[in-house]
Amino acid sequence: MSWVLFYSFWFYPLAGSILLYAAKVLEPQHRPVEMLWLLPAGLLIWTLIEYCMHRFLFHWKIRNRKLKNLLWHLHIGHHAEPRDPEQILVPPSMSIPISGVLLGGLYLVLGSLFWAIGVIVGTWIGFLYYESVHYRLHRSAAEEGLLHYQRRRHFYHHFVDGETCFGVTSPLWDFVFGTFARLPD
């Protein structure tokens, strides 16, 4: 298995550390204690991004052959080969550009590099949690606890009803948008 599959687990912590340092240097008027709300805000934003991308982008019914092929590589192939590690983790060619666009958008909306970086680092924490959970769901058994709950819901989405259970790490947005499924015991 290629080291590129696991690039996120060294790249994003390093990038986050550098950006947090840069934010403090470039906007010294902000105090590090502000991160106490920025990081959780980013984590919450991640859960919404995860849900929306999974529901609205990855399960989009497309007729255009080129877009359909792209969607296959982004997600549909994962449904066809759910245990293939190369289909489980998000490729750098997708996560880095999305992160750049998100950071730029956060800066435009928030008007502060410090705040934008705090939120993006929180988002990356959520993303890394997603990557580790999603990998474990597909590559190992989970008999109890939170991972077991997440696995049951995710496999229900994969193998029973592809129109429900879009949240891999959290059912929050499934509740909000009406795609929560009560699983049989």
RODO-2510 file (C-alpha; in nm, 4 decimals, decimal comma):
residues 185
     n   res          X          Y          Z
     1     m     0,0000     0,0000     0,0000
     2     s     0,1300     0,3413    -0,0934
     3     w     0,2389     0,6017     0,1640
     4     v     0,0329     0,8532    -0,0370
     5     l    -0,2816     0,6908     0,1023
     6     f    -0,1920     0,8166     0,4480
     7     y    -0,0500     1,1564     0,3514
     8     s    -0,3306     1,3376     0,5363
     9     f    -0,2083     1,2150     0,8724
    10     w     0,1234     1,3961     0,8432
    11     f     0,0372     1,6739     0,5964
    12     y    -0,2597     1,8355     0,7745
    13     p    -0,1086     1,8381     1,1262
    14     l     0,2072     1,9968     0,9822
    15     a     0,0131     2,2462     0,7679
    16     g    -0,2163     2,3260     1,0624
    17     s     0,0786     2,3927     1,2942
    18     i     0,2425     2,6221     1,0390
    19     l    -0,0822     2,8096     0,9711
    20     l    -0,1598     2,8529     1,3414
    21     y     0,1872     2,9992     1,3959
    22     a     0,1479     3,2258     1,0922
    23     a    -0,1931     3,3433     1,2153
    24     k    -0,0476     3,4445     1,5511
    25     v     0,2439     3,6274     1,3859
    26     l     0,0324     3,8031     1,1194
    27     e    -0,2542     3,9018     1,3506
    28     p    -0,0971     3,9331     1,6982
    29     q    -0,3971     4,1211     1,8352
    30     h    -0,5829     3,7886     1,8582
    31     r    -0,5328     3,5687     2,1626
    32     p    -0,4813     3,1920     2,1388
    33     v    -0,7820     3,1432     2,3710
    34     e    -1,0030     3,2398     2,0728
    35     m    -0,9194     2,8979     1,9284
    36     l    -1,1457     2,7503     2,1967
    37     w    -1,4457     2,8429     1,9821
    38     l    -1,2833     2,8481     1,6371
    39     l    -1,1674     2,4839     1,6396
    40     p    -1,5092     2,3416     1,7433
    41     a    -1,6767     2,5686     1,4867
    42     g    -1,4507     2,4161     1,2214
    43     l    -1,5309     2,0667     1,3455
    44     l    -1,9037     2,1398     1,3137
    45     i    -1,8476     2,2823     0,9656
    46     w    -1,6628     1,9605     0,8749
    47     t    -1,9659     1,7479     0,9674
    48     l    -2,1822     1,9603     0,7345
    49     i    -1,9245     1,9404     0,4524
    50     e    -1,9001     1,5618     0,4983
    51     y    -2,2786     1,5252     0,4832
    52     c    -2,3342     1,7617     0,1873
    53     m    -2,0536     1,6212    -0,0254
    54     h    -2,1670     1,2655     0,0413
    55     r    -2,5345     1,3318    -0,0211
    56     f    -2,5419     1,5968    -0,2910
    57     l    -2,2149     1,5516    -0,4815
    58     f    -2,1112     1,1886    -0,4458
    59     h    -2,4616     1,0493    -0,5078
    60     w    -2,5497     1,2923    -0,7842
    61     k    -2,7179     1,1209    -1,0808
    62     i    -2,5129     1,2449    -1,3790
    63     r    -2,5629     1,1711    -1,7488
    64     n    -2,2439     1,3355    -1,8791
    65     r    -1,9877     1,0579    -1,9325
    66     k    -1,6821     1,2612    -1,8254
    67     l    -1,8482     1,3870    -1,5080
    68     k    -1,9797     1,0379    -1,4376
    69     n    -1,6245     0,9022    -1,4692
    70     l    -1,4961     1,1719    -1,2315
    71     l    -1,7710     1,0894    -0,9826
    72     w    -1,6762     0,7213    -1,0097
    73     h    -1,3215     0,8054    -0,9030
    74     l    -1,4412     1,0369    -0,6260
    75     h    -1,6944     0,8036    -0,4652
    76     i    -1,8992     0,5557    -0,6682
    77     g    -1,5964     0,3291    -0,7042
    78     h    -1,5901     0,3146    -0,3251
    79     h    -1,9396     0,1620    -0,3264
    80     a    -1,8253    -0,0904    -0,5869
    81     e    -1,5068    -0,1815    -0,3957
    82     p    -1,5692    -0,0832    -0,0309
    83     r    -1,2618    -0,2632     0,1101
    84     d    -1,0099    -0,1207    -0,1384
    85     p    -0,7886     0,1215     0,0610
    86     e    -0,7418     0,3387    -0,2464
    87     q    -1,1204     0,3866    -0,2619
    88     i    -1,1605     0,4575     0,1122
    89     l    -0,9315     0,7554     0,1782
    90     v    -0,9627     1,0953     0,0115
    91     p    -0,6871     1,1559    -0,2464
    92     p    -0,4633     1,4642    -0,2066
    93     s    -0,5748     1,5855    -0,5498
    94     m    -0,9197     1,6358    -0,3984
    95     s    -0,8583     1,7410    -0,0366
    96     i    -0,5892     2,0048    -0,0944
    97     p    -0,7820     2,2145    -0,3527
    98     i    -1,1009     2,1912    -0,1450
    99     s    -0,9039     2,3045     0,1617
   100     g    -0,7608     2,5992    -0,0310
   101     v    -1,1024     2,7110    -0,1545
   102     l    -1,2493     2,6677     0,1929
   103     l    -0,9681     2,8677     0,3575
   104     g    -1,0106     3,1469     0,1022
   105     g    -1,3878     3,1498     0,1521
   106     l    -1,3510     3,1559     0,5305
   107     y    -1,1113     3,4496     0,5046
   108     l    -1,3550     3,6417     0,2832
   109     v    -1,6509     3,5734     0,5134
   110     l    -1,4756     3,6177     0,8486
   111     g    -1,2401     3,9010     0,7479
   112     s    -0,9629     3,7644     0,9663
   113     l    -0,6812     3,5296     0,8737
   114     f    -0,6541     3,4207     1,2384
   115     w    -1,0209     3,3224     1,2536
   116     a    -1,0149     3,1577     0,9098
   117     i    -0,7116     2,9515     1,0058
   118     g    -0,8687     2,8540     1,3390
   119     v    -1,1806     2,7305     1,1599
   120     i    -0,9889     2,5477     0,8845
   121     v    -0,7716     2,3710     1,1415
   122     g    -1,0888     2,2603     1,3229
   123     t    -1,2235     2,1419     0,9888
   124     w    -0,9041     1,9440     0,9297
   125     i    -0,9378     1,7842     1,2730
   126     g    -1,2839     1,6671     1,1659
   127     f    -1,1488     1,5520     0,8302
   128     l    -0,8714     1,3473     0,9933
   129     y    -1,1248     1,1952     1,2310
   130     y    -1,3407     1,1085     0,9284
   131     e    -1,0446     0,9527     0,7447
   132     s    -0,9489     0,7349     1,0421
   133     v    -1,3088     0,6290     1,1152
   134     h    -1,3913     0,5594     0,7504
   135     y    -1,0757     0,3529     0,7070
   136     r    -1,1438     0,1508     1,0224
   137     l    -1,5092     0,0953     0,9276
   138     h    -1,4060    -0,0694     0,6042
   139     r    -1,0865    -0,2440     0,7079
   140     s    -1,1556    -0,3835     1,0563
   141     a    -1,4388    -0,5190     1,2679
   142     a    -1,6012    -0,3118     1,5405
   143     e    -1,7997    -0,5122     1,7923
   144     e    -1,9020    -0,2371     2,0331
   145     g    -1,8993     0,1319     2,1129
   146     l    -1,9061     0,4362     1,8891
   147     l    -1,7161     0,2712     1,6043
   148     h    -1,9691    -0,0138     1,5995
   149     y    -2,2547     0,2410     1,5818
   150     q    -2,0817     0,4308     1,3003
   151     r    -2,0089     0,1074     1,1137
   152     r    -2,3701    -0,0133     1,1338
   153     r    -2,5005     0,3189     1,0015
   154     h    -2,2392     0,3434     0,7258
   155     f    -2,2897    -0,0151     0,6114
   156     y    -2,6650     0,0389     0,6155
   157     h    -2,6005     0,3227     0,3692
   158     h    -2,3710     0,1024     0,1579
   159     f    -2,5684    -0,2196     0,1476
   160     v    -2,9332    -0,1484     0,2373
   161     d    -3,0425     0,2089     0,1622
   162     g    -2,8107     0,4456    -0,0253
   163     e    -3,0534     0,7348     0,0310
   164     t    -3,0018     0,7483     0,4093
   165     c    -2,7181     0,7642     0,6620
   166     f    -2,4944     1,0065     0,4709
   167     g    -2,3102     1,1207     0,7836
   168     v    -2,0183     0,8840     0,8443
   169     t    -1,8853     1,0399     1,1637
   170     s    -2,2076     1,1955     1,2924
   171     p    -2,5812     1,1492     1,2296
   172     l    -2,6465     1,5188     1,3130
   173     w    -2,7215     1,6362     0,9589
   174     d    -2,9134     1,3167     0,8794
   175     f    -3,1503     1,4256     1,1597
   176     v    -3,1620     1,7858     1,0347
   177     f    -3,2257     1,6965     0,6682
   178     g    -3,4518     1,3942     0,7202
   179     t    -3,2179     1,1208     0,6002
   180     f    -3,1749     0,9551     0,9387
   181     a    -3,2724     0,5879     0,9355
   182     r    -3,3700     0,3920     1,2414
   183     l    -3,1735     0,0715     1,2040
   184     p    -3,3257    -0,2655     1,2895
   185     d    -3,1816    -0,4308     1,6013
***
